[in-house]
Amino acid sequence: MHPTKNDLPEHVRFAMVELLNLQLAVAIDLALQTKQAHWNVKGPHFMQLHLFFDGLRDLVDGFVDDIAERAVALGGTAYGTTQYVAKATTLPEYSTSITSGKDHLQALVTAFAYFGKAARAAIETADEAGDADTADLFTGISRETDKQLWFLESHLIG
């Protein structure tokens, strides 16, 4: 841990940095999966989905940055290397053989649903540790993830 005047007890900051880094790995993986969909989508709704997936990636990149910066603000180090992410992510693997828009949508629904569930678990962990700010960070991420999940699922209706 790096020195900081943050008044959270060191054991809480340490635990939160661990939590944040685990969630950071999942968020980076989600960003990469979203970009995978953006690059490889094909079909009758190509342009709409191509642009939609790119916007989702931008949103997830914001989550990544917020999570990493919170870890550093608590005196920790943010672990965003591909080696760490590959080891630490718990997000289900994204198939690289997907091409159809519908299949990408279904895969991203699974990924965003998983990410939202992980964010809610992080809220509970941060609350129990007494870190209201980290809980609040994940509350905002959870709320926005649920909204994007709704948008993704709406494309599959009909």
VMD Tcl script that draws the C-alpha trace (Angstrom):
set ca {
  {0.00 0.00 0.00}
  {1.14 3.50 -0.80}
  {1.02 6.20 1.90}
  {-2.20 8.20 2.00}
  {-4.07 10.43 4.41}
  {-7.29 8.61 3.56}
  {-8.86 7.89 6.95}
  {-10.26 4.45 6.14}
  {-8.44 1.86 8.24}
  {-5.56 0.22 6.37}
  {-7.13 -3.24 6.55}
  {-10.29 -1.85 4.91}
  {-8.31 -0.08 2.20}
  {-6.31 -3.24 1.55}
  {-9.47 -5.34 1.23}
  {-11.10 -2.76 -1.04}
  {-8.04 -2.57 -3.30}
  {-8.21 -6.37 -3.69}
  {-11.93 -6.16 -4.46}
  {-11.42 -3.29 -6.89}
  {-8.65 -5.11 -8.75}
  {-10.78 -8.21 -9.15}
  {-13.65 -6.12 -10.49}
  {-11.19 -4.20 -12.66}
  {-10.17 -7.46 -14.34}
  {-13.81 -8.30 -15.04}
  {-14.49 -4.78 -16.36}
  {-11.47 -4.87 -18.69}
  {-12.58 -8.28 -19.95}
  {-16.09 -6.90 -20.53}
  {-14.62 -3.97 -22.47}
  {-12.63 -6.37 -24.64}
  {-15.62 -8.63 -25.23}
  {-17.70 -5.62 -26.24}
  {-15.03 -4.52 -28.70}
  {-14.87 -8.09 -30.04}
  {-18.57 -7.78 -30.87}
  {-18.06 -4.33 -32.40}
  {-15.32 -5.53 -34.73}
  {-16.94 -8.78 -35.81}
  {-20.68 -8.20 -36.04}
  {-22.25 -9.03 -39.39}
  {-25.78 -9.10 -40.71}
  {-28.74 -6.93 -41.62}
  {-28.39 -4.62 -38.59}
  {-24.62 -4.30 -38.92}
  {-24.27 -0.53 -38.71}
  {-26.73 -0.06 -35.86}
  {-25.07 -2.80 -33.79}
  {-21.53 -1.78 -34.76}
  {-22.17 1.73 -33.42}
  {-24.14 0.47 -30.40}
  {-21.34 -1.89 -29.37}
  {-18.76 0.88 -29.75}
  {-20.81 3.10 -27.43}
  {-21.05 0.26 -24.93}
  {-17.27 -0.09 -25.03}
  {-16.87 3.63 -24.28}
  {-19.20 3.27 -21.31}
  {-17.35 0.24 -19.94}
  {-14.03 2.07 -20.40}
  {-15.41 4.68 -18.00}
  {-16.13 1.93 -15.46}
  {-12.59 0.63 -15.90}
  {-11.10 4.04 -15.26}
  {-13.29 4.73 -12.21}
  {-12.51 1.35 -10.63}
  {-8.76 1.69 -11.25}
  {-8.64 5.24 -9.91}
  {-10.51 4.23 -6.75}
  {-7.95 1.50 -6.08}
  {-5.11 3.99 -6.45}
  {-6.91 6.62 -4.35}
  {-7.06 4.11 -1.50}
  {-3.29 3.69 -1.63}
  {-3.22 0.62 -3.83}
  {-2.01 -0.23 -7.28}
  {-4.40 -0.84 -10.15}
  {-3.64 -4.06 -12.02}
  {-4.71 -3.62 -15.61}
  {-2.19 -5.73 -17.48}
  {-3.39 -8.40 -19.86}
  {-1.54 -10.99 -17.80}
  {-3.39 -10.03 -14.61}
  {-6.74 -9.71 -16.35}
  {-6.39 -13.12 -18.02}
  {-5.64 -14.69 -14.64}
  {-8.19 -12.81 -12.55}
  {-11.31 -12.37 -14.68}
  {-14.29 -14.48 -13.83}
  {-16.38 -13.32 -16.79}
  {-17.51 -16.23 -18.99}
  {-15.33 -16.62 -22.07}
  {-16.52 -14.90 -25.23}
  {-16.59 -17.05 -28.36}
  {-14.44 -15.69 -31.16}
  {-16.48 -17.60 -33.75}
  {-19.59 -15.41 -33.34}
  {-20.51 -13.26 -36.33}
  {-24.29 -12.70 -36.37}
  {-25.73 -9.70 -34.65}
  {-28.18 -11.85 -32.70}
  {-25.42 -14.12 -31.40}
  {-23.29 -11.13 -30.36}
  {-26.29 -9.62 -28.60}
  {-26.94 -12.87 -26.72}
  {-23.28 -13.16 -25.73}
  {-23.20 -9.57 -24.51}
  {-26.45 -10.07 -22.58}
  {-24.73 -12.91 -20.74}
  {-21.61 -10.81 -20.13}
  {-23.45 -7.68 -18.95}
  {-25.78 -9.72 -16.71}
  {-22.74 -11.36 -15.11}
  {-20.99 -8.01 -14.71}
  {-24.08 -6.48 -13.07}
  {-24.30 -9.38 -10.63}
  {-20.60 -8.98 -9.79}
  {-21.10 -5.24 -9.22}
  {-23.96 -5.94 -6.79}
  {-21.79 -8.43 -4.90}
  {-19.06 -5.76 -4.73}
  {-21.58 -3.28 -3.28}
  {-22.38 -5.73 -0.49}
  {-18.70 -6.45 0.20}
  {-17.82 -2.75 0.33}
  {-20.81 -2.01 2.59}
  {-19.81 -4.78 4.99}
  {-16.25 -3.44 5.06}
  {-17.47 0.07 5.91}
  {-16.39 1.73 2.64}
  {-19.46 3.68 1.54}
  {-17.61 5.36 -1.32}
  {-16.56 2.11 -2.99}
  {-20.09 0.79 -2.44}
  {-21.42 3.96 -4.09}
  {-19.05 3.54 -7.03}
  {-20.34 0.02 -7.63}
  {-23.95 1.17 -7.12}
  {-23.56 3.59 -10.02}
  {-21.89 0.91 -12.14}
  {-24.64 -1.58 -11.29}
  {-27.40 0.87 -12.16}
  {-25.84 1.74 -15.53}
  {-25.04 -1.89 -16.30}
  {-28.68 -2.85 -15.70}
  {-29.76 -0.07 -18.08}
  {-27.40 -1.30 -20.80}
  {-28.54 -4.88 -20.21}
  {-32.09 -3.70 -20.84}
  {-30.96 -2.06 -24.11}
  {-29.16 -5.25 -25.18}
  {-32.12 -7.48 -24.33}
  {-34.53 -5.15 -26.13}
  {-32.74 -5.88 -29.41}
  {-33.59 -9.57 -29.00}
  {-37.36 -9.12 -28.59}
  {-39.56 -9.65 -31.56}
}
mol new
graphics top color blue
foreach p $ca { graphics top sphere $p radius 0.5 }
foreach p [lrange $ca 0 end-1] q [lrange $ca 1 end] { graphics top cylinder $p $q radius 0.2 }
display resetview
